[in-house]
Amino acid sequence: MTEQPAPMDLQPLNDLEEKLAKGEQPDANPVDVILSFLNNEVYIVSSDTVDGPDSQVEPLVLANSAGKPVLAVFSHPSRVTEQYLAAAPHVLGTQGAAILGNLGDELGMVINPGAAFGFEIDPEGVANIRRDFKPTDEEPDAAHHDSRA
């Protein structure tokens, strides 16, 4: 039997993936993952190219195990496998906060579908994140502001 090298997708490639990897541990804080997602560049795949600032793209939407639509989002361009590139060959980078801000109320998202570092958020979870979190360049104290003071 030949020894297999460790799969590359077990090695975190950026801050978001480090937070995703720690998310599996019992003492993990899900807020760290959410903030990292909002404040870092993430990637979507599209069948369209971006021709200018007002270009519209049709990102790849998958069906989850319950048959509900979820937007495919990737933490690093190398996480986009051939399977997804065949359907949508253009990899586009954007802020995680921009993706959440443009996601409709009926769409969830899956980060790194099929990879070691990934998870799925349903539409209700997306709405909760939009309500409770802001990227660091907006209202820095909003998440910690106590209106009862």
C-alpha contacts under 8 A as a table, 3 or more apart, distances in Angstrom:
res1	aa1	res2	aa2	distance
6	A	10	L	7.46
7	P	10	L	5.84
7	P	11	Q	7.90
8	M	11	Q	5.72
9	D	12	P	7.33
9	D	79	R	7.53
9	D	115	A	6.61
9	D	116	A	6.10
9	D	117	F	7.48
10	L	116	A	6.18
10	L	117	F	7.52
12	P	15	D	7.79
12	P	17	E	4.96
12	P	18	E	5.37
12	P	21	A	7.28
12	P	117	F	8.00
13	L	17	E	6.21
13	L	18	E	7.50
13	L	76	H	7.25
14	N	17	E	5.40
14	N	18	E	6.32
14	N	75	S	7.95
14	N	76	H	7.71
15	D	18	E	5.06
15	D	19	K	6.30
15	D	36	S	6.98
16	L	19	K	5.13
16	L	20	L	6.13
16	L	33	V	6.74
16	L	36	S	5.36
16	L	37	F	6.11
16	L	40	N	7.16
16	L	75	S	6.72
17	E	20	L	4.81
17	E	21	A	5.99
17	E	75	S	6.74
17	E	117	F	6.31
18	E	21	A	5.12
18	E	22	K	6.26
19	K	22	K	5.07
19	K	23	G	6.04
19	K	32	D	6.58
19	K	33	V	5.28
19	K	36	S	7.26
20	L	23	G	4.90
20	L	24	E	7.23
20	L	33	V	6.12
20	L	117	F	5.70
20	L	118	G	6.75
21	A	24	E	5.95
21	A	25	Q	7.89
21	A	117	F	6.06
22	K	25	Q	5.47
22	K	28	A	5.97
23	G	26	P	7.84
23	G	28	A	5.07
23	G	29	N	6.87
23	G	30	P	6.57
23	G	33	V	7.17
24	E	28	A	6.96
25	Q	28	A	5.36
29	N	32	D	5.66
29	N	33	V	7.34
30	P	33	V	5.24
30	P	34	I	6.41
31	V	34	I	5.06
31	V	35	L	6.07
32	D	35	L	5.27
32	D	36	S	6.05
33	V	36	S	5.15
33	V	37	F	6.12
34	I	37	F	5.09
34	I	38	L	6.20
34	I	129	I	7.76
35	L	38	L	5.10
35	L	39	N	6.10
35	L	133	F	7.71
35	L	135	P	7.18
36	S	39	N	5.30
36	S	40	N	5.91
37	F	40	N	5.58
37	F	41	E	7.71
37	F	42	V	7.46
37	F	95	Q	7.99
37	F	96	G	5.23
37	F	97	A	7.35
38	L	95	Q	6.57
38	L	96	G	4.31
38	L	97	A	4.31
38	L	98	A	7.90
38	L	134	K	7.68
38	L	135	P	5.66
39	N	95	Q	6.43
39	N	96	G	6.26
39	N	97	A	6.59
39	N	135	P	5.68
39	N	136	T	6.69
40	N	95	Q	5.64
40	N	96	G	6.07
41	E	75	S	7.58
41	E	93	G	6.12
41	E	94	T	5.19
41	E	95	Q	4.46
41	E	96	G	6.06
42	V	73	V	6.82
42	V	74	F	5.82
42	V	75	S	4.98
42	V	76	H	6.49
42	V	93	G	5.57
42	V	94	T	5.58
42	V	95	Q	5.90
42	V	96	G	5.70
43	Y	73	V	5.68
43	Y	74	F	4.91
43	Y	75	S	6.27
43	Y	76	H	6.55
43	Y	77	P	6.51
43	Y	91	V	6.40
43	Y	92	L	5.36
43	Y	93	G	4.37
43	Y	94	T	6.18
44	I	59	P	6.34
44	I	60	L	7.26
44	I	72	A	6.41
44	I	73	V	4.98
44	I	74	F	6.18
44	I	91	V	5.85
44	I	92	L	5.39
44	I	93	G	6.58
44	I	94	T	7.98
45	V	59	P	5.59
45	V	60	L	5.77
45	V	72	A	7.54
45	V	73	V	7.71
45	V	84	Y	7.55
45	V	85	L	7.29
45	V	88	A	5.52
45	V	89	P	6.63
45	V	90	H	5.39
45	V	91	V	4.54
45	V	92	L	6.04
46	S	49	T	7.19
46	S	57	V	6.45
46	S	58	E	5.63
46	S	59	P	4.40
46	S	60	L	5.68
46	S	88	A	4.60
46	S	89	P	6.36
46	S	90	H	5.15
46	S	91	V	6.57
46	S	92	L	7.42
47	S	57	V	7.69
47	S	58	E	6.63
47	S	59	P	7.13
47	S	60	L	7.70
47	S	87	A	6.97
47	S	88	A	4.19
47	S	89	P	5.85
47	S	90	H	6.09
48	D	57	V	5.64
48	D	58	E	6.53
48	D	88	A	7.70
48	D	90	H	6.71
49	T	57	V	7.11
49	T	90	H	6.31
50	V	53	P	7.69
50	V	55	S	5.59
50	V	56	Q	7.28
50	V	57	V	6.94
51	D	55	S	5.89
52	G	55	S	5.28
59	P	71	L	7.25
59	P	72	A	7.73
59	P	88	A	7.76
60	L	71	L	6.29
60	L	72	A	5.95
60	L	87	A	7.69
60	L	88	A	6.53
61	V	69	P	6.23
61	V	70	V	5.49
61	V	71	L	4.49
61	V	72	A	5.82
62	L	69	P	5.65
62	L	70	V	5.29
62	L	71	L	6.23
62	L	72	A	6.48
63	A	66	A	7.50
63	A	67	G	4.96
63	A	68	K	5.18
63	A	69	P	4.59
63	A	70	V	5.90
64	N	67	G	5.10
64	N	68	K	5.43
64	N	69	P	6.39
64	N	70	V	6.49
65	S	68	K	7.46
68	K	107	L	8.00
69	P	107	L	5.88
69	P	108	G	6.58
69	P	109	M	7.95
70	V	107	L	5.60
70	V	108	G	4.52
70	V	109	M	4.34
70	V	110	V	6.01
70	V	122	D	7.81
71	L	107	L	6.93
71	L	108	G	6.24
71	L	109	M	4.33
71	L	110	V	6.05
72	A	109	M	6.03
72	A	110	V	5.26
72	A	111	I	6.26
72	A	112	N	7.14
72	A	113	P	6.81
73	V	109	M	6.92
73	V	110	V	6.03
73	V	111	I	4.74
73	V	112	N	6.08
73	V	113	P	7.80
74	F	77	P	6.80
74	F	79	R	6.18
74	F	80	V	6.66
74	F	111	I	5.45
74	F	112	N	4.76
74	F	113	P	7.80
75	S	79	R	6.96
75	S	111	I	6.97
75	S	112	N	6.55
76	H	79	R	5.50
76	H	80	V	7.59
77	P	80	V	5.68
77	P	91	V	6.92
78	S	81	T	7.38
79	R	112	N	6.57
79	R	115	A	7.41
80	V	84	Y	6.38
80	V	85	L	6.88
80	V	112	N	7.72
81	T	84	Y	5.62
81	T	85	L	6.38
82	E	85	L	4.87
82	E	86	A	5.93
83	Q	86	A	5.52
83	Q	87	A	7.10
84	Y	87	A	5.34
84	Y	88	A	6.08
84	Y	89	P	7.52
85	L	88	A	4.86
85	L	89	P	4.32
85	L	90	H	7.25
86	A	89	P	6.02
88	A	91	V	7.94
94	T	98	A	6.82
94	T	99	I	7.36
95	Q	98	A	5.25
95	Q	99	I	6.70
96	G	99	I	5.18
96	G	100	L	6.44
97	A	100	L	5.20
97	A	101	G	6.03
97	A	134	K	7.72
97	A	135	P	6.29
98	A	101	G	4.95
98	A	102	N	6.20
99	I	102	N	5.27
99	I	103	L	6.10
100	L	103	L	5.17
100	L	126	V	6.86
100	L	130	R	6.86
101	G	130	R	7.15
103	L	107	L	6.45
103	L	108	G	7.82
104	G	107	L	5.65
105	D	123	P	6.06
105	D	124	E	7.90
105	D	127	A	7.12
106	E	123	P	5.71
107	L	122	D	7.26
107	L	123	P	5.29
108	G	120	E	7.47
108	G	121	I	5.56
108	G	122	D	4.35
108	G	123	P	4.35
108	G	124	E	7.89
108	G	125	G	7.85
108	G	126	V	6.58
109	M	120	E	5.80
109	M	121	I	5.41
109	M	122	D	6.62
109	M	123	P	7.73
109	M	126	V	7.97
110	V	113	P	5.93
110	V	118	G	7.22
110	V	119	F	5.80
110	V	120	E	4.19
110	V	121	I	6.30
111	I	117	F	7.96
111	I	118	G	4.92
111	I	119	F	5.38
111	I	120	E	6.20
112	N	115	A	5.42
112	N	116	A	7.87
112	N	117	F	6.52
112	N	118	G	4.80
112	N	119	F	7.15
113	P	118	G	6.44
113	P	119	F	7.54
114	G	118	G	7.55
115	A	118	G	6.09
121	I	124	E	7.93
121	I	125	G	5.59
121	I	126	V	6.35
122	D	125	G	5.21
122	D	126	V	6.35
123	P	126	V	5.01
123	P	127	A	6.25
124	E	127	A	5.08
124	E	128	N	6.23
125	G	128	N	5.02
125	G	129	I	6.23
126	V	129	I	5.20
126	V	130	R	6.23
127	A	130	R	5.10
127	A	131	R	6.16
128	N	131	R	5.05
128	N	132	D	5.99
129	I	132	D	5.16
129	I	133	F	5.54
130	R	133	F	5.79
130	R	134	K	7.23
132	D	143	A	6.67
133	F	142	A	7.72
133	F	143	A	6.03
134	K	137	D	7.98
134	K	138	E	6.07
134	K	139	E	7.06
134	K	140	P	7.76
134	K	142	A	7.25
134	K	143	A	7.23
135	P	138	E	5.63
135	P	140	P	7.84
136	T	139	E	7.14
136	T	140	P	5.50
137	D	140	P	6.54
139	E	142	A	5.32
140	P	143	A	7.50
141	D	144	H	5.34
141	D	145	H	5.81
142	A	145	H	5.17
146	D	149	A	6.10
